[in-house]
């Protein structure tokens, strides 16, 4: 194993609904993923700055913010330029 790399793929779940977000994160965790959660754009951007993500799952409507715009902003970070995005509605 390469030093410094997570043995599990890292997924960021962004959803303003805590129940939905934690349910998705729990299912990912049980499937072997390292799941991180954010309830808004600010928290998601901080996570994207701190983590090298393999996938970001975003709600399209983030309570006033656009999940699609947020995905574009996350991909604009150097660390996550090539991260895959999955949108929920």
PDB file of N, CA, C and O in Angstrom:
ATOM      1  N   UNK A   1       0.856  -1.180   0.000  1.00  0.00           N
ATOM      2  CA  UNK A   1       0.000   0.000   0.000  1.00  0.00           C
ATOM      3  C   UNK A   1       0.899   1.240   0.000  1.00  0.00           C
ATOM      4  O   UNK A   1       1.952   1.254   0.638  1.00  0.00           O
ATOM      5  N   UNK A   2       0.473   2.274  -0.720  1.00  0.00           N
ATOM      6  CA  UNK A   2       1.238   3.503  -0.776  1.00  0.00           C
ATOM      7  C   UNK A   2       1.040   4.306   0.495  1.00  0.00           C
ATOM      8  O   UNK A   2      -0.083   4.462   0.974  1.00  0.00           O
ATOM      9  N   UNK A   3       2.129   4.812   1.033  1.00  0.00           N
ATOM     10  CA  UNK A   3       2.043   5.601   2.260  1.00  0.00           C
ATOM     11  C   UNK A   3       1.304   6.903   1.987  1.00  0.00           C
ATOM     12  O   UNK A   3       1.522   7.550   0.962  1.00  0.00           O
ATOM     13  N   UNK A   4       0.428   7.280   2.913  1.00  0.00           N
ATOM     14  CA  UNK A   4      -0.297   8.530   2.795  1.00  0.00           C
ATOM     15  C   UNK A   4      -1.607   8.424   2.029  1.00  0.00           C
ATOM     16  O   UNK A   4      -2.380   9.382   1.999  1.00  0.00           O
ATOM     17  N   UNK A   5      -1.871   7.280   1.411  1.00  0.00           N
ATOM     18  CA  UNK A   5      -3.112   7.118   0.680  1.00  0.00           C
ATOM     19  C   UNK A   5      -4.109   6.327   1.503  1.00  0.00           C
ATOM     20  O   UNK A   5      -3.755   5.363   2.181  1.00  0.00           O
ATOM     21  N   UNK A   6      -5.353   6.746   1.433  1.00  0.00           N
ATOM     22  CA  UNK A   6      -6.407   6.033   2.145  1.00  0.00           C
ATOM     23  C   UNK A   6      -6.660   4.707   1.448  1.00  0.00           C
ATOM     24  O   UNK A   6      -6.748   4.672   0.220  1.00  0.00           O
ATOM     25  N   UNK A   7      -6.780   3.610   2.199  1.00  0.00           N
ATOM     26  CA  UNK A   7      -7.066   2.329   1.574  1.00  0.00           C
ATOM     27  C   UNK A   7      -8.498   2.252   1.052  1.00  0.00           C
ATOM     28  O   UNK A   7      -8.833   1.362   0.269  1.00  0.00           O
ATOM     29  N   UNK A   8      -9.340   3.185   1.488  1.00  0.00           N
ATOM     30  CA  UNK A   8     -10.734   3.192   1.057  1.00  0.00           C
ATOM     31  C   UNK A   8     -10.999   4.452   0.237  1.00  0.00           C
ATOM     32  O   UNK A   8     -10.477   5.518   0.564  1.00  0.00           O
ATOM     33  N   UNK A   9     -11.805   4.346  -0.825  1.00  0.00           N
ATOM     34  CA  UNK A   9     -12.154   5.546  -1.584  1.00  0.00           C
ATOM     35  C   UNK A   9     -12.878   6.550  -0.687  1.00  0.00           C
ATOM     36  O   UNK A   9     -13.667   6.168   0.177  1.00  0.00           O
ATOM     37  N   UNK A  10     -12.602   7.834  -0.902  1.00  0.00           N
ATOM     38  CA  UNK A  10     -13.165   8.894  -0.077  1.00  0.00           C
ATOM     39  C   UNK A  10     -14.317   9.567  -0.829  1.00  0.00           C
ATOM     40  O   UNK A  10     -14.151  10.047  -1.950  1.00  0.00           O
ATOM     41  N   UNK A  11     -15.476   9.591  -0.192  1.00  0.00           N
ATOM     42  CA  UNK A  11     -16.676  10.180  -0.781  1.00  0.00           C
ATOM     43  C   UNK A  11     -17.177  11.301   0.120  1.00  0.00           C
ATOM     44  O   UNK A  11     -17.269  11.136   1.337  1.00  0.00           O
ATOM     45  N   UNK A  12     -17.497  12.428  -0.479  1.00  0.00           N
ATOM     46  CA  UNK A  12     -18.110  13.540   0.232  1.00  0.00           C
ATOM     47  C   UNK A  12     -19.595  13.563  -0.116  1.00  0.00           C
ATOM     48  O   UNK A  12     -19.959  13.601  -1.291  1.00  0.00           O
ATOM     49  N   UNK A  13     -20.447  13.541   0.898  1.00  0.00           N
ATOM     50  CA  UNK A  13     -21.895  13.603   0.725  1.00  0.00           C
ATOM     51  C   UNK A  13     -22.360  14.986   1.159  1.00  0.00           C
ATOM     52  O   UNK A  13     -22.138  15.395   2.299  1.00  0.00           O
ATOM     53  N   UNK A  14     -23.015  15.711   0.234  1.00  0.00           N
ATOM     54  CA  UNK A  14     -23.469  17.075   0.523  1.00  0.00           C
ATOM     55  C   UNK A  14     -24.984  17.117   0.377  1.00  0.00           C
ATOM     56  O   UNK A  14     -25.519  16.974  -0.723  1.00  0.00           O
ATOM     57  N   UNK A  15     -25.663  17.313   1.494  1.00  0.00           N
ATOM     58  CA  UNK A  15     -27.126  17.358   1.487  1.00  0.00           C
ATOM     59  C   UNK A  15     -27.589  18.140   2.705  1.00  0.00           C
ATOM     60  O   UNK A  15     -27.102  17.895   3.808  1.00  0.00           O
ATOM     61  N   UNK A  16     -28.519  19.079   2.533  1.00  0.00           N
ATOM     62  CA  UNK A  16     -28.981  19.851   3.686  1.00  0.00           C
ATOM     63  C   UNK A  16     -29.857  19.039   4.639  1.00  0.00           C
ATOM     64  O   UNK A  16     -30.046  19.437   5.788  1.00  0.00           O
ATOM     65  N   UNK A  17     -30.392  17.913   4.183  1.00  0.00           N
ATOM     66  CA  UNK A  17     -31.225  17.063   5.024  1.00  0.00           C
ATOM     67  C   UNK A  17     -30.341  16.069   5.773  1.00  0.00           C
ATOM     68  O   UNK A  17     -29.745  15.180   5.164  1.00  0.00           O
ATOM     69  N   UNK A  18     -30.259  16.220   7.088  1.00  0.00           N
ATOM     70  CA  UNK A  18     -29.351  15.396   7.895  1.00  0.00           C
ATOM     71  C   UNK A  18     -29.671  13.912   7.790  1.00  0.00           C
ATOM     72  O   UNK A  18     -28.756  13.090   7.762  1.00  0.00           O
ATOM     73  N   UNK A  19     -30.938  13.556   7.733  1.00  0.00           N
ATOM     74  CA  UNK A  19     -31.322  12.148   7.653  1.00  0.00           C
ATOM     75  C   UNK A  19     -30.865  11.519   6.342  1.00  0.00           C
ATOM     76  O   UNK A  19     -30.310  10.420   6.332  1.00  0.00           O
ATOM     77  N   UNK A  20     -31.098  12.215   5.247  1.00  0.00           N
ATOM     78  CA  UNK A  20     -30.654  11.718   3.942  1.00  0.00           C
ATOM     79  C   UNK A  20     -29.139  11.592   3.901  1.00  0.00           C
ATOM     80  O   UNK A  20     -28.598  10.571   3.477  1.00  0.00           O
ATOM     81  N   UNK A  21     -28.465  12.641   4.345  1.00  0.00           N
ATOM     82  CA  UNK A  21     -27.001  12.674   4.297  1.00  0.00           C
ATOM     83  C   UNK A  21     -26.388  11.551   5.133  1.00  0.00           C
ATOM     84  O   UNK A  21     -25.493  10.851   4.660  1.00  0.00           O
ATOM     85  N   UNK A  22     -26.851  11.375   6.348  1.00  0.00           N
ATOM     86  CA  UNK A  22     -26.263  10.342   7.203  1.00  0.00           C
ATOM     87  C   UNK A  22     -26.643   8.940   6.726  1.00  0.00           C
ATOM     88  O   UNK A  22     -25.870   7.998   6.899  1.00  0.00           O
ATOM     89  N   UNK A  23     -27.825   8.797   6.130  1.00  0.00           N
ATOM     90  CA  UNK A  23     -28.209   7.501   5.573  1.00  0.00           C
ATOM     91  C   UNK A  23     -27.305   7.096   4.420  1.00  0.00           C
ATOM     92  O   UNK A  23     -26.857   5.952   4.352  1.00  0.00           O
ATOM     93  N   UNK A  24     -27.038   8.022   3.523  1.00  0.00           N
ATOM     94  CA  UNK A  24     -26.134   7.747   2.398  1.00  0.00           C
ATOM     95  C   UNK A  24     -24.734   7.447   2.919  1.00  0.00           C
ATOM     96  O   UNK A  24     -24.094   6.497   2.467  1.00  0.00           O
ATOM     97  N   UNK A  25     -24.255   8.251   3.866  1.00  0.00           N
ATOM     98  CA  UNK A  25     -22.917   8.049   4.427  1.00  0.00           C
ATOM     99  C   UNK A  25     -22.802   6.695   5.121  1.00  0.00           C
ATOM    100  O   UNK A  25     -21.778   6.023   5.002  1.00  0.00           O
ATOM    101  N   UNK A  26     -23.842   6.292   5.841  1.00  0.00           N
ATOM    102  CA  UNK A  26     -23.816   4.994   6.525  1.00  0.00           C
ATOM    103  C   UNK A  26     -23.758   3.851   5.516  1.00  0.00           C
ATOM    104  O   UNK A  26     -23.003   2.896   5.700  1.00  0.00           O
ATOM    105  N   UNK A  27     -24.552   3.945   4.454  1.00  0.00           N
ATOM    106  CA  UNK A  27     -24.535   2.902   3.417  1.00  0.00           C
ATOM    107  C   UNK A  27     -23.161   2.832   2.743  1.00  0.00           C
ATOM    108  O   UNK A  27     -22.660   1.743   2.464  1.00  0.00           O
ATOM    109  N   UNK A  28     -22.564   3.978   2.488  1.00  0.00           N
ATOM    110  CA  UNK A  28     -21.223   4.001   1.897  1.00  0.00           C
ATOM    111  C   UNK A  28     -20.202   3.376   2.832  1.00  0.00           C
ATOM    112  O   UNK A  28     -19.357   2.589   2.406  1.00  0.00           O
ATOM    113  N   UNK A  29     -20.285   3.727   4.098  1.00  0.00           N
ATOM    114  CA  UNK A  29     -19.355   3.187   5.091  1.00  0.00           C
ATOM    115  C   UNK A  29     -19.457   1.657   5.151  1.00  0.00           C
ATOM    116  O   UNK A  29     -18.442   0.962   5.181  1.00  0.00           O
ATOM    117  N   UNK A  30     -20.675   1.149   5.169  1.00  0.00           N
ATOM    118  CA  UNK A  30     -20.878  -0.307   5.204  1.00  0.00           C
ATOM    119  C   UNK A  30     -20.376  -1.000   3.936  1.00  0.00           C
ATOM    120  O   UNK A  30     -20.085  -2.196   3.943  1.00  0.00           O
ATOM    121  N   UNK A  31     -20.280  -0.229   2.847  1.00  0.00           N
ATOM    122  CA  UNK A  31     -19.792  -0.774   1.576  1.00  0.00           C
ATOM    123  C   UNK A  31     -18.290  -0.599   1.400  1.00  0.00           C
ATOM    124  O   UNK A  31     -17.743  -0.937   0.350  1.00  0.00           O
ATOM    125  N   UNK A  32     -17.613  -0.066   2.437  1.00  0.00           N
ATOM    126  CA  UNK A  32     -16.156   0.039   2.386  1.00  0.00           C
ATOM    127  C   UNK A  32     -15.606   1.387   1.981  1.00  0.00           C
ATOM    128  O   UNK A  32     -14.409   1.511   1.727  1.00  0.00           O
ATOM    129  N   UNK A  33     -16.448   2.396   1.916  1.00  0.00           N
ATOM    130  CA  UNK A  33     -15.988   3.739   1.562  1.00  0.00           C
ATOM    131  C   UNK A  33     -15.752   4.568   2.816  1.00  0.00           C
ATOM    132  O   UNK A  33     -16.346   4.316   3.864  1.00  0.00           O
ATOM    133  N   UNK A  34     -14.881   5.556   2.692  1.00  0.00           N
ATOM    134  CA  UNK A  34     -14.692   6.546   3.753  1.00  0.00           C
ATOM    135  C   UNK A  34     -15.595   7.723   3.405  1.00  0.00           C
ATOM    136  O   UNK A  34     -15.317   8.456   2.456  1.00  0.00           O
ATOM    137  N   UNK A  35     -16.658   7.908   4.152  1.00  0.00           N
ATOM    138  CA  UNK A  35     -17.644   8.944   3.835  1.00  0.00           C
ATOM    139  C   UNK A  35     -17.495  10.140   4.758  1.00  0.00           C
ATOM    140  O   UNK A  35     -17.346   9.999   5.971  1.00  0.00           O
ATOM    141  N   UNK A  36     -17.537  11.323   4.154  1.00  0.00           N
ATOM    142  CA  UNK A  36     -17.529  12.586   4.891  1.00  0.00           C
ATOM    143  C   UNK A  36     -18.801  13.326   4.525  1.00  0.00           C
ATOM    144  O   UNK A  36     -19.305  13.179   3.412  1.00  0.00           O
ATOM    145  N   UNK A  37     -19.326  14.121   5.446  1.00  0.00           N
ATOM    146  CA  UNK A  37     -20.602  14.794   5.244  1.00  0.00           C
ATOM    147  C   UNK A  37     -20.463  16.305   5.342  1.00  0.00           C
ATOM    148  O   UNK A  37     -19.641  16.825   6.095  1.00  0.00           O
ATOM    149  N   UNK A  38     -21.298  17.003   4.553  1.00  0.00           N
ATOM    150  CA  UNK A  38     -21.398  18.458   4.628  1.00  0.00           C
ATOM    151  C   UNK A  38     -22.850  18.834   4.368  1.00  0.00           C
ATOM    152  O   UNK A  38     -23.486  18.305   3.457  1.00  0.00           O
ATOM    153  N   UNK A  39     -23.367  19.755   5.179  1.00  0.00           N
ATOM    154  CA  UNK A  39     -24.771  20.163   5.021  1.00  0.00           C
ATOM    155  C   UNK A  39     -24.932  21.417   4.186  1.00  0.00           C
ATOM    156  O   UNK A  39     -26.055  21.785   3.842  1.00  0.00           O
ATOM    157  N   UNK A  40     -23.811  22.097   3.845  1.00  0.00           N
ATOM    158  CA  UNK A  40     -23.914  23.310   3.039  1.00  0.00           C
ATOM    159  C   UNK A  40     -22.659  23.495   2.204  1.00  0.00           C
ATOM    160  O   UNK A  40     -21.680  22.761   2.346  1.00  0.00           O
ATOM    161  N   UNK A  41     -22.709  24.496   1.326  1.00  0.00           N
ATOM    162  CA  UNK A  41     -21.607  24.740   0.398  1.00  0.00           C
ATOM    163  C   UNK A  41     -20.308  25.076   1.122  1.00  0.00           C
ATOM    164  O   UNK A  41     -19.240  24.606   0.732  1.00  0.00           O
ATOM    165  N   UNK A  42     -20.395  25.883   2.168  1.00  0.00           N
ATOM    166  CA  UNK A  42     -19.189  26.288   2.896  1.00  0.00           C
ATOM    167  C   UNK A  42     -18.462  25.070   3.483  1.00  0.00           C
ATOM    168  O   UNK A  42     -17.246  24.949   3.342  1.00  0.00           O
ATOM    169  N   UNK A  43     -19.191  24.184   4.129  1.00  0.00           N
ATOM    170  CA  UNK A  43     -18.589  22.983   4.710  1.00  0.00           C
ATOM    171  C   UNK A  43     -18.047  22.059   3.621  1.00  0.00           C
ATOM    172  O   UNK A  43     -17.007  21.425   3.801  1.00  0.00           O
ATOM    173  N   UNK A  44     -18.751  21.983   2.497  1.00  0.00           N
ATOM    174  CA  UNK A  44     -18.300  21.130   1.399  1.00  0.00           C
ATOM    175  C   UNK A  44     -16.991  21.657   0.802  1.00  0.00           C
ATOM    176  O   UNK A  44     -16.087  20.878   0.500  1.00  0.00           O
ATOM    177  N   UNK A  45     -16.894  22.966   0.634  1.00  0.00           N
ATOM    178  CA  UNK A  45     -15.664  23.545   0.086  1.00  0.00           C
ATOM    179  C   UNK A  45     -14.488  23.369   1.039  1.00  0.00           C
ATOM    180  O   UNK A  45     -13.360  23.155   0.596  1.00  0.00           O
ATOM    181  N   UNK A  46     -14.738  23.457   2.329  1.00  0.00           N
ATOM    182  CA  UNK A  46     -13.670  23.209   3.303  1.00  0.00           C
ATOM    183  C   UNK A  46     -13.196  21.763   3.198  1.00  0.00           C
ATOM    184  O   UNK A  46     -11.993  21.502   3.190  1.00  0.00           O
ATOM    185  N   UNK A  47     -14.131  20.831   3.118  1.00  0.00           N
ATOM    186  CA  UNK A  47     -13.764  19.416   2.979  1.00  0.00           C
ATOM    187  C   UNK A  47     -12.983  19.188   1.693  1.00  0.00           C
ATOM    188  O   UNK A  47     -12.005  18.442   1.687  1.00  0.00           O
ATOM    189  N   UNK A  48     -13.405  19.823   0.603  1.00  0.00           N
ATOM    190  CA  UNK A  48     -12.712  19.669  -0.681  1.00  0.00           C
ATOM    191  C   UNK A  48     -11.300  20.248  -0.620  1.00  0.00           C
ATOM    192  O   UNK A  48     -10.399  19.775  -1.313  1.00  0.00           O
ATOM    193  N   UNK A  49     -11.116  21.254   0.197  1.00  0.00           N
ATOM    194  CA  UNK A  49      -9.786  21.835   0.377  1.00  0.00           C
ATOM    195  C   UNK A  49      -8.884  20.896   1.180  1.00  0.00           C
ATOM    196  O   UNK A  49      -7.682  20.808   0.927  1.00  0.00           O
ATOM    197  N   UNK A  50      -9.479  20.194   2.153  1.00  0.00           N
ATOM    198  CA  UNK A  50      -8.711  19.356   3.078  1.00  0.00           C
ATOM    199  C   UNK A  50      -8.508  17.916   2.611  1.00  0.00           C
ATOM    200  O   UNK A  50      -7.566  17.255   3.048  1.00  0.00           O
ATOM    201  N   UNK A  51      -9.380  17.421   1.726  1.00  0.00           N
ATOM    202  CA  UNK A  51      -9.371  15.998   1.354  1.00  0.00           C
ATOM    203  C   UNK A  51      -9.185  15.814  -0.147  1.00  0.00           C
ATOM    204  O   UNK A  51      -9.622  16.644  -0.944  1.00  0.00           O
ATOM    205  N   UNK A  52      -8.537  14.726  -0.518  1.00  0.00           N
ATOM    206  CA  UNK A  52      -8.491  14.300  -1.918  1.00  0.00           C
ATOM    207  C   UNK A  52      -9.658  13.338  -2.113  1.00  0.00           C
ATOM    208  O   UNK A  52      -9.629  12.203  -1.638  1.00  0.00           O
ATOM    209  N   UNK A  53     -10.666  13.801  -2.805  1.00  0.00           N
ATOM    210  CA  UNK A  53     -11.915  13.053  -2.926  1.00  0.00           C
ATOM    211  C   UNK A  53     -11.925  12.157  -4.161  1.00  0.00           C
ATOM    212  O   UNK A  53     -11.329  12.480  -5.188  1.00  0.00           O
ATOM    213  N   UNK A  54     -12.614  11.029  -4.038  1.00  0.00           N
ATOM    214  CA  UNK A  54     -12.819  10.140  -5.178  1.00  0.00           C
ATOM    215  C   UNK A  54     -14.192  10.357  -5.810  1.00  0.00           C
ATOM    216  O   UNK A  54     -14.377  10.104  -7.000  1.00  0.00           O
ATOM    217  N   UNK A  55     -15.148  10.821  -5.020  1.00  0.00           N
ATOM    218  CA  UNK A  55     -16.510  11.051  -5.492  1.00  0.00           C
ATOM    219  C   UNK A  55     -17.174  12.079  -4.582  1.00  0.00           C
ATOM    220  O   UNK A  55     -16.944  12.100  -3.373  1.00  0.00           O
ATOM    221  N   UNK A  56     -18.000  12.929  -5.184  1.00  0.00           N
ATOM    222  CA  UNK A  56     -18.827  13.858  -4.416  1.00  0.00           C
ATOM    223  C   UNK A  56     -20.277  13.598  -4.815  1.00  0.00           C
ATOM    224  O   UNK A  56     -20.625  13.651  -5.995  1.00  0.00           O
ATOM    225  N   UNK A  57     -21.113  13.318  -3.828  1.00  0.00           N
ATOM    226  CA  UNK A  57     -22.542  13.133  -4.043  1.00  0.00           C
ATOM    227  C   UNK A  57     -23.224  14.385  -3.518  1.00  0.00           C
ATOM    228  O   UNK A  57     -23.136  14.696  -2.331  1.00  0.00           O
ATOM    229  N   UNK A  58     -23.909  15.109  -4.411  1.00  0.00           N
ATOM    230  CA  UNK A  58     -24.504  16.392  -4.050  1.00  0.00           C
ATOM    231  C   UNK A  58     -25.994  16.421  -4.339  1.00  0.00           C
ATOM    232  O   UNK A  58     -26.457  15.897  -5.352  1.00  0.00           O
ATOM    233  N   UNK A  59     -26.737  17.042  -3.433  1.00  0.00           N
ATOM    234  CA  UNK A  59     -28.129  17.356  -3.705  1.00  0.00           C
ATOM    235  C   UNK A  59     -28.118  18.528  -4.687  1.00  0.00           C
ATOM    236  O   UNK A  59     -27.306  19.443  -4.545  1.00  0.00           O
ATOM    237  N   UNK A  60     -29.001  18.510  -5.670  1.00  0.00           N
ATOM    238  CA  UNK A  60     -29.062  19.594  -6.644  1.00  0.00           C
ATOM    239  C   UNK A  60     -29.472  20.901  -5.976  1.00  0.00           C
ATOM    240  O   UNK A  60     -28.959  21.963  -6.328  1.00  0.00           O
ATOM    241  N   UNK A  61     -30.388  20.833  -5.020  1.00  0.00           N
ATOM    242  CA  UNK A  61     -30.870  22.022  -4.331  1.00  0.00           C
ATOM    243  C   UNK A  61     -30.344  22.019  -2.898  1.00  0.00           C
ATOM    244  O   UNK A  61     -30.750  21.194  -2.080  1.00  0.00           O
ATOM    245  N   UNK A  62     -29.457  22.930  -2.611  1.00  0.00           N
ATOM    246  CA  UNK A  62     -28.845  23.003  -1.289  1.00  0.00           C
ATOM    247  C   UNK A  62     -29.399  24.172  -0.478  1.00  0.00           C
ATOM    248  O   UNK A  62     -28.644  24.882   0.186  1.00  0.00           O
ATOM    249  N   UNK A  63     -30.691  24.370  -0.531  1.00  0.00           N
ATOM    250  CA  UNK A  63     -31.304  25.432   0.267  1.00  0.00           C
ATOM    251  C   UNK A  63     -30.830  26.811  -0.120  1.00  0.00           C
ATOM    252  O   UNK A  63     -30.328  27.554   0.723  1.00  0.00           O
ATOM    253  N   UNK A  64     -30.980  27.162  -1.367  1.00  0.00           N
ATOM    254  CA  UNK A  64     -30.546  28.474  -1.840  1.00  0.00           C
ATOM    255  C   UNK A  64     -29.291  28.396  -2.684  1.00  0.00           C
ATOM    256  O   UNK A  64     -29.076  29.251  -3.544  1.00  0.00           O
ATOM    257  N   UNK A  65     -28.463  27.402  -2.463  1.00  0.00           N
ATOM    258  CA  UNK A  65     -27.268  27.206  -3.274  1.00  0.00           C
ATOM    259  C   UNK A  65     -27.543  26.128  -4.310  1.00  0.00           C
ATOM    260  O   UNK A  65     -28.379  25.251  -4.093  1.00  0.00           O
ATOM    261  N   UNK A  66     -26.853  26.194  -5.416  1.00  0.00           N
ATOM    262  CA  UNK A  66     -26.982  25.191  -6.461  1.00  0.00           C
ATOM    263  C   UNK A  66     -25.928  24.107  -6.268  1.00  0.00           C
ATOM    264  O   UNK A  66     -24.734  24.399  -6.207  1.00  0.00           O
ATOM    265  N   UNK A  67     -26.370  22.859  -6.172  1.00  0.00           N
ATOM    266  CA  UNK A  67     -25.435  21.747  -6.074  1.00  0.00           C
ATOM    267  C   UNK A  67     -24.567  21.636  -7.312  1.00  0.00           C
ATOM    268  O   UNK A  67     -23.408  21.229  -7.232  1.00  0.00           O
ATOM    269  N   UNK A  68     -25.127  21.997  -8.459  1.00  0.00           N
ATOM    270  CA  UNK A  68     -24.362  21.934  -9.715  1.00  0.00           C
ATOM    271  C   UNK A  68     -23.229  22.958  -9.685  1.00  0.00           C
ATOM    272  O   UNK A  68     -22.096  22.645 -10.050  1.00  0.00           O
ATOM    273  N   UNK A  69     -23.535  24.183  -9.250  1.00  0.00           N
ATOM    274  CA  UNK A  69     -22.482  25.202  -9.116  1.00  0.00           C
ATOM    275  C   UNK A  69     -21.433  24.782  -8.100  1.00  0.00           C
ATOM    276  O   UNK A  69     -20.238  24.977  -8.322  1.00  0.00           O
ATOM    277  N   UNK A  70     -21.869  24.210  -6.993  1.00  0.00           N
ATOM    278  CA  UNK A  70     -20.929  23.746  -5.967  1.00  0.00           C
ATOM    279  C   UNK A  70     -20.010  22.677  -6.525  1.00  0.00           C
ATOM    280  O   UNK A  70     -18.809  22.693  -6.252  1.00  0.00           O
ATOM    281  N   UNK A  71     -20.551  21.747  -7.302  1.00  0.00           N
ATOM    282  CA  UNK A  71     -19.720  20.717  -7.918  1.00  0.00           C
ATOM    283  C   UNK A  71     -18.637  21.323  -8.798  1.00  0.00           C
ATOM    284  O   UNK A  71     -17.492  20.871  -8.787  1.00  0.00           O
ATOM    285  N   UNK A  72     -19.000  22.344  -9.557  1.00  0.00           N
ATOM    286  CA  UNK A  72     -18.031  23.040 -10.407  1.00  0.00           C
ATOM    287  C   UNK A  72     -16.955  23.714  -9.561  1.00  0.00           C
ATOM    288  O   UNK A  72     -15.778  23.693  -9.919  1.00  0.00           O
ATOM    289  N   UNK A  73     -17.355  24.308  -8.448  1.00  0.00           N
ATOM    290  CA  UNK A  73     -16.387  24.969  -7.554  1.00  0.00           C
ATOM    291  C   UNK A  73     -15.452  23.945  -6.906  1.00  0.00           C
ATOM    292  O   UNK A  73     -14.261  24.209  -6.742  1.00  0.00           O
ATOM    293  N   UNK A  74     -15.983  22.791  -6.540  1.00  0.00           N
ATOM    294  CA  UNK A  74     -15.140  21.740  -5.961  1.00  0.00           C
ATOM    295  C   UNK A  74     -14.127  21.255  -6.996  1.00  0.00           C
ATOM    296  O   UNK A  74     -12.962  21.035  -6.666  1.00  0.00           O
ATOM    297  N   UNK A  75     -14.561  21.088  -8.238  1.00  0.00           N
ATOM    298  CA  UNK A  75     -13.649  20.644  -9.288  1.00  0.00           C
ATOM    299  C   UNK A  75     -12.625  21.720  -9.651  1.00  0.00           C
ATOM    300  O   UNK A  75     -11.614  21.416 -10.284  1.00  0.00           O
ATOM    301  N   UNK A  76     -12.869  22.948  -9.266  1.00  0.00           N
ATOM    302  CA  UNK A  76     -11.915  24.032  -9.529  1.00  0.00           C
ATOM    303  C   UNK A  76     -10.753  24.009  -8.541  1.00  0.00           C
ATOM    304  O   UNK A  76      -9.743  24.676  -8.763  1.00  0.00           O
ATOM    305  N   UNK A  77     -10.884  23.244  -7.445  1.00  0.00           N
ATOM    306  CA  UNK A  77      -9.771  23.154  -6.501  1.00  0.00           C
ATOM    307  C   UNK A  77      -8.689  22.261  -7.094  1.00  0.00           C
ATOM    308  O   UNK A  77      -8.988  21.267  -7.757  1.00  0.00           O
ATOM    309  N   UNK A  78      -7.456  22.611  -6.857  1.00  0.00           N
ATOM    310  CA  UNK A  78      -6.321  21.856  -7.397  1.00  0.00           C
ATOM    311  C   UNK A  78      -6.386  20.380  -7.016  1.00  0.00           C
ATOM    312  O   UNK A  78      -6.142  19.506  -7.848  1.00  0.00           O
ATOM    313  N   UNK A  79      -6.707  20.114  -5.787  1.00  0.00           N
ATOM    314  CA  UNK A  79      -6.701  18.755  -5.257  1.00  0.00           C
ATOM    315  C   UNK A  79      -7.790  17.876  -5.880  1.00  0.00           C
ATOM    316  O   UNK A  79      -7.605  16.665  -6.001  1.00  0.00           O
ATOM    317  N   UNK A  80      -8.913  18.463  -6.273  1.00  0.00           N
ATOM    318  CA  UNK A  80     -10.067  17.688  -6.729  1.00  0.00           C
ATOM    319  C   UNK A  80     -10.514  18.029  -8.145  1.00  0.00           C
ATOM    320  O   UNK A  80     -11.699  17.957  -8.471  1.00  0.00           O
ATOM    321  N   UNK A  81      -9.569  18.394  -8.958  1.00  0.00           N
ATOM    322  CA  UNK A  81      -9.858  18.797 -10.334  1.00  0.00           C
ATOM    323  C   UNK A  81     -10.573  17.701 -11.123  1.00  0.00           C
ATOM    324  O   UNK A  81     -11.433  18.000 -11.953  1.00  0.00           O
ATOM    325  N   UNK A  82     -10.231  16.440 -10.876  1.00  0.00           N
ATOM    326  CA  UNK A  82     -10.782  15.322 -11.644  1.00  0.00           C
ATOM    327  C   UNK A  82     -11.795  14.486 -10.870  1.00  0.00           C
ATOM    328  O   UNK A  82     -12.121  13.373 -11.283  1.00  0.00           O
ATOM    329  N   UNK A  83     -12.293  15.006  -9.760  1.00  0.00           N
ATOM    330  CA  UNK A  83     -13.231  14.236  -8.941  1.00  0.00           C
ATOM    331  C   UNK A  83     -14.543  14.030  -9.705  1.00  0.00           C
ATOM    332  O   UNK A  83     -15.015  14.924 -10.406  1.00  0.00           O
ATOM    333  N   UNK A  84     -15.115  12.847  -9.555  1.00  0.00           N
ATOM    334  CA  UNK A  84     -16.414  12.559 -10.156  1.00  0.00           C
ATOM    335  C   UNK A  84     -17.523  13.135  -9.294  1.00  0.00           C
ATOM    336  O   UNK A  84     -17.420  13.170  -8.068  1.00  0.00           O
ATOM    337  N   UNK A  85     -18.588  13.589  -9.952  1.00  0.00           N
ATOM    338  CA  UNK A  85     -19.734  14.172  -9.268  1.00  0.00           C
ATOM    339  C   UNK A  85     -20.972  13.331  -9.536  1.00  0.00           C
ATOM    340  O   UNK A  85     -21.174  12.855 -10.653  1.00  0.00           O
ATOM    341  N   UNK A  86     -21.799  13.147  -8.516  1.00  0.00           N
ATOM    342  CA  UNK A  86     -23.089  12.484  -8.663  1.00  0.00           C
ATOM    343  C   UNK A  86     -24.132  13.402  -8.040  1.00  0.00           C
ATOM    344  O   UNK A  86     -23.990  13.830  -6.895  1.00  0.00           O
ATOM    345  N   UNK A  87     -25.179  13.699  -8.799  1.00  0.00           N
ATOM    346  CA  UNK A  87     -26.211  14.628  -8.326  1.00  0.00           C
ATOM    347  C   UNK A  87     -27.479  13.879  -7.959  1.00  0.00           C
ATOM    348  O   UNK A  87     -27.898  12.957  -8.659  1.00  0.00           O
ATOM    349  N   UNK A  88     -28.084  14.286  -6.853  1.00  0.00           N
ATOM    350  CA  UNK A  88     -29.361  13.748  -6.388  1.00  0.00           C
ATOM    351  C   UNK A  88     -30.395  14.851  -6.455  1.00  0.00           C
ATOM    352  O   UNK A  88     -30.065  16.032  -6.358  1.00  0.00           O
ATOM    353  N   UNK A  89     -31.628  14.467  -6.620  1.00  0.00           N
ATOM    354  CA  UNK A  89     -32.703  15.448  -6.694  1.00  0.00           C
ATOM    355  C   UNK A  89     -33.836  15.044  -5.795  1.00  0.00           C
ATOM    356  O   UNK A  89     -34.844  15.747  -5.718  1.00  0.00           O
TER     357      UNK A  89
END
